[in-house]
Amino acid sequence: MVFFGSTLFKTRDNIGTVQEPLQEKGILVNKNQAQAVAHEFSDKLWDLHKWIGFVICALLISRLVIEIVQPGEEKLRTKISKAAGFTTNNLLDRKEKNHYLQVKWGYLLFYFLILVMAVTGLGLAFEDVSILRRWNGTITQIHSIVQYFIYGFIIIHLTGVIRADGRKYKGLVSGMIHGKVIR
Ligand code: HEM
């Protein structure tokens, strides 16, 4: 959606797309009029992005509620502090611990990035609120920049999962799809 909104359906690039077929039918519209039509299509796409954004916000809130209400030992916070406090002289165990901590901190980083996107996205969705209008430029900038960290994270995460699947955690990807834990 973001990809199409920023490329194929970019208002500026579609002014000619509106003007040309109309011209063939003998209707002349100026740039301003064509822009208004092109803008409608781009708006439709961004509106859909906004509604998907609200769903992401709801999912994020439910993840937060789950973290709060689930039993202590299931909490991400408990798992991280338990693992961080685990000491061993065994090199393999230490490696395993560091890998486990890396993965869990990775989750936290991802939640943080999504949280920033959700908060700034809400700031854009309610830009008509006067206090938010004043910050619109900054909010847009943050929303636009943090998207690249999310893409970066997804690429690194997928690479890590595929590498793990090919090495120590064979069947990891298949397990995710079929819901089986393969060790
Ligand atoms: C990973 C998630 C997300 C990505 C990658 C993303 C990406 C983007 C991008 C690239 C833009 C265009 C910014 C610009 O004008 O330069 C945008 C606009 C926007 N985003 Fe997001 N976004 C995400 C999540 C959200 C969420 C959670 C919301 C919450 C409602 C949201 C609401 C909006 C709104 C309202 C706009 C303005 C659309 C318009 O111009 O009419 N986004 N987003």
Boltz pocket constraint, residues with backbone or C-beta under 6 A from the ligand:
constraints:
  - pocket:
      binder: B
      contacts: [[A, 2], [A, 43], [A, 46], [A, 47], [A, 49], [A, 50], [A, 51], [A, 52], [A, 53], [A, 54], [A, 56], [A, 57], [A, 114], [A, 117], [A, 118], [A, 119], [A, 120], [A, 121], [A, 122], [A, 124], [A, 125], [A, 126], [A, 140], [A, 143], [A, 144], [A, 147], [A, 150]]
      max_distance: 6.0
